[in-house]
Amino acid sequence: MAMIKIAIDKHLINDMELVTFPGQIHVVDSMLTVNAAVNVLRHAAIVGFDTETRPSFKKGVHHKLALIQLSTPDECFLFRVNKIGVPLKLAEYLADPACKKVGLSTHDDFNGLSHVSDCKPAGFVEIQDLVGKFGIADISLQKIYAILFQKKISKGQRLTNWEADPLSPAQQQYAAIDAWACINIYNYLESGCYNPELSPYIVSEVTECHE
């Protein structure tokens, strides 16, 4: 049986159409709005997840997690952890195994979360594990999305100040896309519509030998 390896060169992504978040973005920076936001998330079949931390450009200086993004297909909630911490209702949601969440490189997100909360995340699907089953060797969100949808996720806001007040519209859009894109990837792969053998980005095929 042939094992397909799929990967994409970065230069191919540059000319692709930019991804935009089509839904509503809600900045949650007050305890008064936390419960309503979590209630919306609990009613969603699946929620995309990501986090952001203020970058450090000095050796030995590290910042704590500043933002948690949780997105449904049409609404994204940006929880400003640097302002409100991780409220109980949010922590309970993140730790609820019955609430399906999907993210990429979640180990890094969970590590950042551990420095601001005792929450034990549960109910998460790791995108990097999922795409490997389809022969996709790339592990970055930008490359995975480009392989599947031929669209580019801009990373221009990644190294901006995530503790800024307020977050700029560009930051909000970037943060929402990173969480929302995980839902699109998960739903597409789980739908059975993606055939890796038809991918234009196949770089090799290895034939397995069985004795």
C-alpha positions as a Markdown table, in Angstrom:
| # | Residue | x | y | z |
|---|---|---|---|---|
| 1 | Met | 0.0 | 0.0 | 0.0 |
| 2 | Ala | 1.3 | 3.5 | -0.9 |
| 3 | Met | 1.9 | 6.0 | 1.9 |
| 4 | Ile | 1.5 | 9.5 | 0.7 |
| 5 | Lys | 3.5 | 12.4 | 2.0 |
| 6 | Ile | 1.9 | 15.9 | 1.4 |
| 7 | Ala | 3.8 | 19.2 | 2.0 |
| 8 | Ile | 3.7 | 22.6 | 0.5 |
| 9 | Asp | 6.4 | 25.1 | -0.3 |
| 10 | Lys | 6.0 | 28.5 | 1.4 |
| 11 | His | 6.4 | 30.4 | -1.9 |
| 12 | Leu | 3.2 | 28.7 | -3.2 |
| 13 | Ile | 1.2 | 30.2 | -0.3 |
| 14 | Asn | 2.3 | 33.8 | -0.9 |
| 15 | Asp | 0.0 | 34.2 | -4.0 |
| 16 | Met | -3.1 | 32.6 | -2.4 |
| 17 | Glu | -6.2 | 34.5 | -1.4 |
| 18 | Leu | -6.1 | 35.8 | 2.2 |
| 19 | Val | -8.4 | 34.2 | 4.8 |
| 20 | Thr | -10.8 | 36.5 | 6.6 |
| 21 | Phe | -13.0 | 35.7 | 9.6 |
| 22 | Pro | -16.6 | 36.0 | 8.4 |
| 23 | Gly | -18.3 | 36.1 | 11.8 |
| 24 | Gln | -18.6 | 38.3 | 14.9 |
| 25 | Ile | -15.7 | 38.9 | 17.2 |
| 26 | His | -16.4 | 39.5 | 20.9 |
| 27 | Val | -13.6 | 40.8 | 23.2 |
| 28 | Val | -14.3 | 39.5 | 26.7 |
| 29 | Asp | -12.4 | 41.8 | 29.1 |
| 30 | Ser | -15.0 | 42.0 | 31.9 |
| 31 | Met | -16.2 | 39.4 | 34.4 |
| 32 | Leu | -19.7 | 40.6 | 33.5 |
| 33 | Thr | -19.5 | 39.1 | 30.0 |
| 34 | Val | -17.8 | 35.8 | 30.8 |
| 35 | Asn | -20.8 | 33.7 | 31.6 |
| 36 | Ala | -22.8 | 34.7 | 28.5 |
| 37 | Ala | -19.8 | 33.9 | 26.3 |
| 38 | Val | -19.2 | 30.5 | 27.9 |
| 39 | Asn | -22.9 | 29.7 | 27.5 |
| 40 | Val | -22.7 | 30.2 | 23.8 |
| 41 | Leu | -19.6 | 28.0 | 23.6 |
| 42 | Arg | -21.3 | 25.2 | 25.5 |
| 43 | His | -24.1 | 25.0 | 22.9 |
| 44 | Ala | -21.7 | 24.6 | 20.0 |
| 45 | Ala | -21.0 | 21.1 | 18.6 |
| 46 | Ile | -17.3 | 21.9 | 18.3 |
| 47 | Val | -15.2 | 25.0 | 19.2 |
| 48 | Gly | -11.8 | 26.1 | 17.8 |
| 49 | Phe | -9.1 | 27.0 | 20.4 |
| 50 | Asp | -5.9 | 29.0 | 20.4 |
| 51 | Thr | -3.9 | 31.3 | 22.7 |
| 52 | Glu | -1.6 | 34.3 | 22.4 |
| 53 | Thr | 1.2 | 35.5 | 24.5 |
| 54 | Arg | 3.0 | 38.8 | 24.3 |
| 55 | Pro | 6.3 | 38.2 | 22.6 |
| 56 | Ser | 9.6 | 38.9 | 24.3 |
| 57 | Phe | 12.6 | 40.4 | 22.5 |
| 58 | Lys | 14.9 | 40.3 | 25.5 |
| 59 | Lys | 16.8 | 37.2 | 26.7 |
| 60 | Gly | 15.5 | 35.8 | 29.9 |
| 61 | Val | 12.2 | 37.8 | 29.8 |
| 62 | His | 9.1 | 35.8 | 29.5 |
| 63 | His | 5.4 | 36.9 | 29.5 |
| 64 | Lys | 2.4 | 35.1 | 30.7 |
| 65 | Leu | -0.5 | 34.0 | 28.5 |
| 66 | Ala | -2.5 | 37.0 | 27.5 |
| 67 | Leu | -5.4 | 35.8 | 25.4 |
| 68 | Ile | -7.6 | 32.7 | 24.9 |
| 69 | Gln | -9.5 | 32.4 | 21.7 |
| 70 | Leu | -12.5 | 30.2 | 21.4 |
| 71 | Ser | -14.5 | 30.2 | 18.2 |
| 72 | Thr | -17.7 | 28.7 | 16.9 |
| 73 | Pro | -18.3 | 28.7 | 13.1 |
| 74 | Asp | -19.7 | 32.2 | 13.3 |
| 75 | Glu | -18.6 | 33.8 | 16.6 |
| 76 | Cys | -15.2 | 34.1 | 18.2 |
| 77 | Phe | -14.7 | 35.1 | 21.8 |
| 78 | Leu | -11.4 | 36.6 | 22.8 |
| 79 | Phe | -10.8 | 36.2 | 26.6 |
| 80 | Arg | -8.3 | 38.8 | 27.8 |
| 81 | Val | -6.5 | 36.7 | 30.4 |
| 82 | Asn | -4.1 | 39.4 | 31.2 |
| 83 | Lys | -7.0 | 41.5 | 32.4 |
| 84 | Ile | -9.5 | 39.0 | 33.9 |
| 85 | Gly | -7.4 | 35.9 | 34.5 |
| 86 | Val | -9.1 | 32.5 | 33.8 |
| 87 | Pro | -12.6 | 32.8 | 35.4 |
| 88 | Leu | -14.1 | 29.8 | 37.0 |
| 89 | Lys | -16.8 | 29.3 | 34.3 |
| 90 | Leu | -14.1 | 29.4 | 31.6 |
| 91 | Ala | -11.9 | 27.0 | 33.4 |
| 92 | Glu | -14.7 | 24.6 | 33.9 |
| 93 | Tyr | -15.5 | 24.7 | 30.2 |
| 94 | Leu | -11.9 | 24.1 | 29.2 |
| 95 | Ala | -11.7 | 21.1 | 31.6 |
| 96 | Asp | -15.1 | 19.6 | 30.5 |
| 97 | Pro | -14.4 | 16.4 | 28.4 |
| 98 | Ala | -18.0 | 16.6 | 27.1 |
| 99 | Cys | -17.3 | 19.8 | 25.3 |
| 100 | Lys | -15.3 | 19.1 | 22.1 |
| 101 | Lys | -12.6 | 21.6 | 21.4 |
| 102 | Val | -10.0 | 21.5 | 18.6 |
| 103 | Gly | -6.6 | 23.2 | 18.4 |
| 104 | Leu | -3.1 | 23.0 | 16.9 |
| 105 | Ser | 0.0 | 22.5 | 19.0 |
| 106 | Thr | -2.2 | 22.4 | 22.0 |
| 107 | His | 0.7 | 21.2 | 24.2 |
| 108 | Asp | 2.2 | 24.7 | 24.0 |
| 109 | Asp | -1.1 | 26.4 | 24.7 |
| 110 | Phe | -1.7 | 24.1 | 27.8 |
| 111 | Asn | 1.8 | 24.9 | 29.0 |
| 112 | Gly | 1.1 | 28.6 | 28.9 |
| 113 | Leu | -2.3 | 28.0 | 30.5 |
| 114 | Ser | -0.7 | 26.2 | 33.4 |
| 115 | His | 1.1 | 29.4 | 34.4 |
| 116 | Val | -2.1 | 31.3 | 34.8 |
| 117 | Ser | -4.6 | 28.7 | 36.0 |
| 118 | Asp | -4.9 | 25.3 | 37.7 |
| 119 | Cys | -7.3 | 24.3 | 35.0 |
| 120 | Lys | -6.7 | 20.8 | 33.5 |
| 121 | Pro | -7.8 | 20.9 | 29.9 |
| 122 | Ala | -9.9 | 18.1 | 28.5 |
| 123 | Gly | -12.0 | 17.3 | 25.5 |
| 124 | Phe | -9.4 | 18.5 | 23.0 |
| 125 | Val | -8.6 | 17.2 | 19.5 |
| 126 | Glu | -5.1 | 17.9 | 18.3 |
| 127 | Ile | -5.0 | 19.0 | 14.6 |
| 128 | Gln | -1.4 | 17.9 | 14.1 |
| 129 | Asp | -2.4 | 14.3 | 15.0 |
| 130 | Leu | -5.4 | 14.4 | 12.8 |
| 131 | Val | -3.7 | 15.6 | 9.6 |
| 132 | Gly | -0.9 | 13.0 | 10.0 |
| 133 | Lys | -3.5 | 10.3 | 9.3 |
| 134 | Phe | -4.1 | 11.9 | 5.9 |
| 135 | Gly | -0.4 | 12.0 | 5.0 |
| 136 | Ile | 0.0 | 15.7 | 5.6 |
| 137 | Ala | 3.6 | 16.2 | 6.9 |
| 138 | Asp | 3.4 | 20.0 | 7.5 |
| 139 | Ile | 2.4 | 20.9 | 11.0 |
| 140 | Ser | 1.9 | 24.7 | 10.9 |
| 141 | Leu | -1.6 | 26.1 | 10.7 |
| 142 | Gln | -0.8 | 28.2 | 7.8 |
| 143 | Lys | 0.6 | 25.3 | 5.7 |
| 144 | Ile | -2.1 | 22.9 | 6.7 |
| 145 | Tyr | -4.8 | 25.4 | 5.8 |
| 146 | Ala | -3.2 | 26.2 | 2.4 |
| 147 | Ile | -2.9 | 22.5 | 1.6 |
| 148 | Leu | -6.6 | 21.9 | 2.3 |
| 149 | Phe | -8.2 | 25.1 | 1.1 |
| 150 | Gln | -5.6 | 26.9 | -1.1 |
| 151 | Lys | -6.0 | 30.0 | 1.1 |
| 152 | Lys | -3.4 | 32.0 | 3.1 |
| 153 | Ile | -3.6 | 32.7 | 6.8 |
| 154 | Ser | -1.6 | 35.9 | 7.4 |
| 155 | Lys | 0.9 | 35.7 | 10.3 |
| 156 | Gly | 1.6 | 39.4 | 10.3 |
| 157 | Gln | 0.2 | 40.0 | 13.7 |
| 158 | Arg | 1.9 | 37.1 | 15.5 |
| 159 | Leu | 4.6 | 39.1 | 17.2 |
| 160 | Thr | 2.5 | 42.1 | 18.2 |
| 161 | Asn | 1.7 | 43.1 | 21.8 |
| 162 | Trp | -1.1 | 40.9 | 23.0 |
| 163 | Glu | -1.4 | 42.9 | 26.2 |
| 164 | Ala | -2.1 | 46.1 | 24.2 |
| 165 | Asp | -5.2 | 48.0 | 25.2 |
| 166 | Pro | -7.2 | 47.9 | 23.1 |
| 167 | Leu | -6.4 | 45.1 | 20.8 |
| 168 | Ser | -6.3 | 46.4 | 17.2 |
| 169 | Pro | -8.8 | 45.2 | 14.6 |
| 170 | Ala | -6.0 | 43.4 | 12.9 |
| 171 | Gln | -5.0 | 41.6 | 16.1 |
| 172 | Gln | -8.6 | 40.6 | 16.7 |
| 173 | Gln | -9.0 | 39.3 | 13.1 |
| 174 | Tyr | -5.7 | 37.3 | 13.4 |
| 175 | Ala | -6.7 | 35.8 | 16.8 |
| 176 | Ala | -10.1 | 34.8 | 15.6 |
| 177 | Ile | -8.9 | 33.2 | 12.4 |
| 178 | Asp | -6.4 | 31.0 | 14.2 |
| 179 | Ala | -9.1 | 29.5 | 16.4 |
| 180 | Trp | -11.8 | 29.4 | 13.7 |
| 181 | Ala | -9.5 | 27.8 | 11.1 |
| 182 | Cys | -9.1 | 24.7 | 13.3 |
| 183 | Ile | -12.8 | 24.0 | 13.1 |
| 184 | Asn | -12.7 | 24.2 | 9.3 |
| 185 | Ile | -9.8 | 21.8 | 9.1 |
| 186 | Tyr | -11.4 | 19.3 | 11.5 |
| 187 | Asn | -14.8 | 19.4 | 9.9 |
| 188 | Tyr | -13.4 | 19.0 | 6.4 |
| 189 | Leu | -11.2 | 16.1 | 7.3 |
| 190 | Glu | -13.9 | 14.3 | 9.3 |
| 191 | Ser | -16.5 | 14.8 | 6.6 |
| 192 | Gly | -14.7 | 12.3 | 4.4 |
| 193 | Cys | -14.6 | 14.8 | 1.5 |
| 194 | Tyr | -10.8 | 15.1 | 1.4 |
| 195 | Asn | -9.0 | 12.6 | -0.7 |
| 196 | Pro | -5.2 | 13.0 | -0.1 |
| 197 | Glu | -4.5 | 11.0 | -3.3 |
| 198 | Leu | -5.8 | 13.9 | -5.3 |
| 199 | Ser | -3.8 | 16.6 | -3.5 |
| 200 | Pro | -1.6 | 18.7 | -5.8 |
| 201 | Tyr | 1.0 | 18.9 | -3.0 |
| 202 | Ile | 2.1 | 15.2 | -2.9 |
| 203 | Val | 5.9 | 15.2 | -2.5 |
| 204 | Ser | 6.4 | 11.4 | -2.3 |
| 205 | Glu | 4.8 | 8.0 | -2.1 |
| 206 | Val | 6.3 | 5.2 | -0.1 |
| 207 | Thr | 5.2 | 1.6 | -0.7 |
| 208 | Glu | 4.8 | -0.5 | 2.4 |
| 209 | Cys | 6.1 | -4.0 | 2.2 |
| 210 | His | 4.3 | -6.8 | 4.2 |
| 211 | Glu | 6.0 | -10.1 | 4.6 |
